[in-house]
Amino acid sequence: MDTYLTALDVAFSLPSQPVSLLRPHAARRAARFFSEKFPGRTLYAVKANPSPALLETLWAGGVTHFDVASIAEVRLVRRTLPEATLCFMHPVKAEEAIHEAYFQHGVRTFSLDHQSELDAILRATGNAADLTLCVRLRVSSKHSKLSLASKFGVDVTEAAPLLQATRQAADSLGICFHVGSQAMSPQAYADAMSRVRAAIVAAAVTVDVIDVGGGFPSAYPGMEPPRLEDYFEVIHDAFESLPVSYSAELWCEPGRALAAEYESLLVKVARRRNAELYINDGAYGALFDAAHLDWRFPVALVRETESRARDVDFSFWGPTCDDMDHMAGPFPLPADTDAGDYIEIGMLGAYGGAMRTAFNGFGVEGAVVVDDEPMASMYLEGEPEGLQLEVVDFGRTSEHFSRR
Ligand SMILES: *Cc1c(COP(=O)(O)O)cnc(C)c1O
């Protein structure tokens, strides 16, 4: 794969397809941060971005455990990282998937939220005696931008019989939950941990794993969360005050926080109509969340000479023929942005490329590695600086290019 210094260097090659700009150094930094500072074990939630190159990068940053949710994810991670520990954390699984995961891929950790799933796991593994079984509790998503509260999880008032039955069957018993994605306050985890406490007390079981799930935030326009250290501190304190903390392990399953800074997207403007830009990627590409959740991503005009025009709020149309292929933004860009220009859309490493479809023939994109910093970061002190280095590939310098 080609390596460039910045989005501008990529734009010099005049791509007509959208190009993913990959920043392995940012993903490695995020992985190291979690491996070193989270007061327990970190599992990467593969669904946020299943790219094998990212999996290898996270592994290099110290992440050795992976939260997988489908048999395809199990096979992918096993193929990519033969030594990795896989945890199958989807509470509603096909029995064949459990069987293959256990017997062919060495998976020993499974989640469940119902007696029928416990029965399925025991049947599919031949009543294995070496299972870590995590009971998924339903918790509130009220602090999060994206709810995960409705679909999965046993209510704390009904959890006792399931916890007791799972305790009987499991070598190791866990309790897991998910506070919803992009949790904007550490309080989300404190609230969830009080439900865990209530569930443990009601069931009177010993618990070996407390898994606080994902939800750790990244930085987006209009969403500046507290520092991740604040989340870790709240989780640590809540964990320490549980009656099982002396013997239990603490786990987390970040997806977004580990992947978001890994990738941005370079798109080309095909046409301008008033404050609407027709670009070459959209709702069926890496911009699903921008279209369907009105998620805002940082944008920057990528030009050799910085525009002096003031910023105007733009919206985007994607490349398909569909009216739904629309991203409202607002995306502030210089008022003279026009057809032929390139735009970098940042922070798309999580739930960006992972959502891409080939609808209407527009699924193809290139990918290159760039060396500069992501457009926002949870892992850099202060504002990231643009790199001011010699551009080897193109024989020119980018010192007059600054996007910030
Ligand atoms: C999606 C998911 C995650 C990752 O969530 P983020 O909000 O991306 O951190 C973790 N665990 C489970 C079970 C999930 O479904």
The ligand as an SDF file (V2000), in Angstrom:
LIG
                    3D

 15 15  0  0  0  0  0  0  0  0999 V2000
  -20.9220   -2.5920   19.2830 C   0  0  0  0  0  0  0  0  0  0  0  0
  -20.4730   -3.2820   20.5060 C   0  0  0  0  0  0  0  0  0  0  0  0
  -19.3050   -2.8540   21.1600 C   0  0  0  0  0  0  0  0  0  0  0  0
  -18.5190   -1.6370   20.7300 C   0  0  0  0  0  0  0  0  0  0  0  0
  -19.2170   -0.4980   21.0350 O   0  0  0  0  0  0  0  0  0  0  0  0
  -18.5450    0.9730   20.8400 P   0  0  0  0  0  0  0  0  0  0  0  0
  -19.6290    1.8970   21.2270 O   0  0  0  0  0  0  0  0  0  0  0  0
  -18.1430    1.0600   19.4280 O   0  0  0  0  0  0  0  0  0  0  0  0
  -17.3820    1.0340   21.7690 O   0  0  0  0  0  0  0  0  0  0  0  0
  -18.8830   -3.5640   22.2660 C   0  0  0  0  0  0  0  0  0  0  0  0
  -19.5750   -4.6350   22.7140 N   0  0  0  0  0  0  0  0  0  0  0  0
  -20.7020   -5.0820   22.1160 C   0  0  0  0  0  0  0  0  0  0  0  0
  -21.3860   -6.2760   22.6640 C   0  0  0  0  0  0  0  0  0  0  0  0
  -21.1870   -4.4160   20.9980 C   0  0  0  0  0  0  0  0  0  0  0  0
  -22.3160   -4.8450   20.4110 O   0  0  0  0  0  0  0  0  0  0  0  0
  1  2  1  0
  2  3  1  0
  2 14  2  0
  3  4  1  0
  3 10  2  0
  4  5  1  0
  5  6  1  0
  6  7  2  0
  6  8  1  0
  6  9  1  0
 10 11  1  0
 11 12  2  0
 12 13  1  0
 12 14  1  0
 14 15  1  0
M  END
$$$$
